[in-house]
Amino acid sequence: MTETMNGVSGVSAIAAEIWEGLNREPKELSPKFFYDQRGSQLFEEITRLPEYYLTRAERGLLHAVAPTLVASTLVELGAGNAEKTRILLDAMSQLKTYVPVDVSANFLAETTERLREEYPGLRVVPIVADITDGAPPAPARPALYAFLGSTIGNFKDDEAIELLSKIRCRIKPGDRLLLGADLVKDQVVLDAAYNDAQGVTAEFNRNILYAVGRELGVDLHPEEFEHLAFFNAEAGRIEMHLMATRDVCITIPDQGTVFVRHGESIRTEISNKYDRRRLTAILGAAGLRVTMWNVDERHGYALVVAE
């Protein structure tokens, strides 16, 4: 689970992107549309759920790794509320500037305000942007580019290589990339993490329709869809879908009408689960070399440093 639409330029661009996605096979909505204000809040709830191990595992690894990282600038893609980032901010004594990048403008503004209060000596330079556009240049070097939360898993391997290549273009000698990635593990654990007992993930999933409808100025009906999440063993990933409980017509302004049949689903997210060979190959194809590999063996989660 991973990013908002405030970073997409204009309703017409949003409409065209949604139209194109809903006319694919299978139908898709980009997970970046999850992260309106409510979606961002729901995701923060998810990170605290007992079934959702990813955040706890990554926090533990960050505590271990952070003291070894030296940089003047920290650029974080998909910063969210920067809760885990505080581990880096507290440990990196030479850090002067923090550049949080997120697609949710409102959420980013709240995060920036809190950080400026908590770290008065730190320069915080927020950037509202879609992370698929790559990374902004670092204002000072050496720089650490952080891409946490296994957000990389939301991209197919070729898309991940393309995104990491864009980040690679910003990395100069002495800079590093800090990447969080979830690993393949028991399917029971994976299924529980994306189908929590409290139903928060289901609410988060359906909220994407509220968010998209609000941006398009149309009335969508999330109650007409059920949350569906499962592990696709062949592809090595979790898939989240919204399955229609009746025949549904979705009208996209200036584009047309999409029909979703009863029992048909819209895929809202993929979350790839890696092994070391696969992730190293993806980074290598993007021109990045792994220099540090840290694993939480209990939860099957990796924190990777690459140059």
ABEGO torsion letter per residue (X at the ends): XBXXAAABBEAAAAAAAAAAAAABOBBBBBAAAABBAAAAAAAAAAAABAABAAAAAAAAAAAAAAAABBBABBBBBGAEAGAAAAAAAAABAABABBBBBBABAAAAAAAAAAAAAABAABBBBBBBBBAAAEBBBBABOBBBBBBBGGAAAABBAAAAAAAAAAAAAABBBGBBBBBBBBBBBBAAAAAAAABBAAGAAAAAAAAAAAAAAAAAGBBBBAAABBBBBBBBAAAGBBBBBBBBABBBBBBBBGAEBBBBBBGBBBBABBBBBBBAAAAAAAAAAAGBBBABBBBBAAAGBBBBBBX
